[in-house]
Amino acid sequence: MNELDTNDAPKLLNSIIGLIDQTRHVVAKTVNQELTLLYWNIGKTINDDILKNDRADYGKKLVRNLSNELSNRYGSGFNKRNLHSFIKLNTIFQDITIVHTLCAQLSWSHIRNIIYIENQIKREFYIQMAIHERWSVRTLQERIDSMLFERTAISKKPEHTILNELKTLASEKKISPDLAFRDPYFLDFLGLHDSYSEKDLESSILAQLQYFITEMGSEFAFLARQKRIIIDNEDFYIDLLFYHRGLKSLVAIDLKLGKFKANYKGQMELYLRWLEKNEQKEGENKPIGLILCSEKSPEQINYLMLDNDAQIKVAEYLTLLPEKKLLLEKLEKAIAIAENINRK
């Protein structure tokens, strides 16, 4: 082999590897789409037959018999549990054009988790967020288990607002602050269950930064700890400074122990005005502030009109999670209160 051949060999190999990997990806995506459409058609065929016969016990017997026959012929992919998923897929998405769009962006494993979410708005939330943030199947399931929808600010908005923002996310790839911020934040991974200081809280977050960013959302990027700013020759420090790629905004986070206090708003406004003047770059949106407290003060927040503030968010953080049932009741109560306010 001459010198030219030797030098070109790695380049040639990498080129061929690229072609193989690209083709495998396309093939896998195509197979996923075709299988999902097959499952929808199987579900439709079974649903139509059950409706045609209209007998209470017919469906159960039909699924059981089909499962036995198909499993013997094609393997465990057509067991009774999977057949019920095919039926559910067709029941939830009766228009096949929706399924065409969906399976082009999510795998069958994603879709199988999503179809068992009964609430249509909540289901659409997880669809669009999974697509936008490119969640793995495992991440999707973790987000559902952690009640992300109920914790996201958008859940407390009127239904038409939620649907409009999800539609904008789907069509324009633009995420809103109400889709990006949560309340409460789960910080149980920090291990801070007894008494601790704000410094302990901040240090633990930095030590577990990867988990903290996972909880915050995949589009958050860490910039600085104790960001020093000088105003009137006086030093001020922003606890944590992040950048949100989707919102194209700096995000200043202030960590507080105990209940929210009214003066926290003025402090955050000062930080945001300074960031806007000194750190905001061309093409970026105005900075956003997140005040994280161990407990909110609903009346003070209401009087300060922070509930619908576009630039300053107030949220609780939990270092120790209550039982899931109690937490869900708390979140559902908060959503119900917000819905009553929105109706007035």
QUIRA-V396945 format. One record per helix or strand of 3 or more residues. SS is the DSSP state (2 for helix, 1 for strand). FROM is the first residue (numbers start at 1). LEN is the number of residues. If there is no record, write none. Layout:
ss=SS from=FROM len=LEN
ss=SS from=FROM len=LEN
This chain:
ss=2 from=3 len=51
ss=2 from=58 len=17
ss=2 from=76 len=3
ss=2 from=80 len=13
ss=2 from=96 len=8
ss=2 from=108 len=7
ss=2 from=120 len=13
ss=2 from=137 len=9
ss=2 from=148 len=4
ss=2 from=153 len=4
ss=2 from=159 len=14
ss=2 from=177 len=4
ss=2 from=188 len=3
ss=2 from=198 len=10
ss=2 from=209 len=8
ss=1 from=220 len=12
ss=1 from=234 len=11
ss=1 from=249 len=11
ss=2 from=263 len=16
ss=1 from=288 len=8
ss=2 from=298 len=6
ss=1 from=312 len=7
ss=2 from=324 len=20
